[in-house]
């Protein structure tokens, strides 16, 4: 098992970056980034990692836009959530539902596509991929099996919680057993681990402590097999006609690490380095760095270095 020291730290001083690395990083034109615990902390864009009010992320995104660097959020969030996030932050497109919905560009002529990888899907069937998964009954069986430690998460088919491709859950399950249940449905499905939740607001059946703090709570997504942030990133880059070498992807979870093999550079946030699954996923990645600081602070610092390298090029 690799340790935290197995990944180099993303440079913080552009003047000390070796020429070959500087040339490589200065070519980056596109950033595909996870949202929660990567770009944003505490569910808000106007704070630092520790929750201090700050405009640093907003200013960083403005500076990236001025430099011609496109930022595309890639998240488990559904269309209603990530579309508004992208619109407010001035981002040109987005990847939602763990890669199940690809928005190439927003605006009056918005273009988007479902992506279901190896799960057969007829766009004229009148149902969403999410509908087809729910009709198998596997979600109800999983909720009954782990009745006191698993719940749906922003997934109740109403309003902003309407999902179209993946089924969102949170809690703790025996993953091999859960996957076996999915294998019995007749659809090619996969249980994706999208990292840990540390705090929950609102109603929950999960054990929580003062201030909504929780322990050992995962966010899971039931996805079409073959659909993950990696395959979605590959498809998005293809549809956009980008050079993968000019793409940097970043995230904090094992699900995010799937993007590493599809881009020129991958940035693992320092707050995700101790996750054994993330370490295993990046064990053979020769293009991966770890951020010098956690989540928002680390993201902004890395982008500042990137911008300075582009100015020096």
C-alpha positions, 0 to 999 in steps of 0.5 A: 500500500503506497503512503502519503509520501509516494506522491510529489507535492504540487509546486507552490513556488513557480520560480523553482519548478524544473523546466520540463515540469514548468513546460508541461504544466504551462500547457494546461488549458482545461481543469476538470475538478471535483466540487465538494472538499476539492474546489469548495469546502463546507458547501460554499464557495466563499470560504477557505478550507477552515470556513473563514469567509473569503473571496479567494476561490471566486478570485481564482476562478476569475483569474483562470477565466481571464487567462483562458483556462476553462474550469469544468466541475465534475461531481456526483451532484445532479443537473439542478444542483451543478447547473446552478453552481456552474452558472453562478460561478461563470463556468462554461460546462459541467459533468454531473451525476458521476459522469452520467450527464455531460454538459458541453456548454450552457446558454441558449444553445446548451448541449448535453448528453446522457452517458451510460457506458456499458449499460444499454439505454434507448434515448427514445424509451421515455424513461431516464437511466435512473428510472430503469435502475429503480425499476429493478427494486435493488435500491429498496432491497439495499435500504431494507438490508442496511435499514439503520445505516443507509439512506438515499441522499438528495434523491427522491425524484422531486425538485432539486433532488431529481436525478436522471442517471445514478442513484445517490446513497450515503451510509456504510454497507458491506460493499461486496455484498451490495455489489452482489445485489446489483449483479443480480438485477440483470443490468450492468451496475456498479457501486461507486464510493465517492468518499466520506461525509464528515457532517450532515445537516437536515434529517438523517437516520444515520448516527450523528454527533454534536453539530451534525458530525458523523463518522465512517459515512460514505457517499455511494452512487449506483452507476451503470457499469463502466461509468465513472469519473474517468470514463466520463472525463475521457468522453467529455474530452473527446466530445470537446476535441481537447488534447488530454495532455492539456487537461488537469483533473483534481479531486479528493476521493477514490472516484476522482482518482479514476480521472488520473489516467485520462488527463495529462496531470492529476491533483489529489487534494491533501485531505484525500491522501490517507484514503487507502482506496485513493492511494491504491488507485494512484499507486501506478500513476506517474502524472499525479501530485498531492496539493500542499494544503487541503481542499479549497486552499490547496486548489487555489494555491495550485491554480495560482502556481499554474497561472504563474507558470503560464505567465512565465511561458 
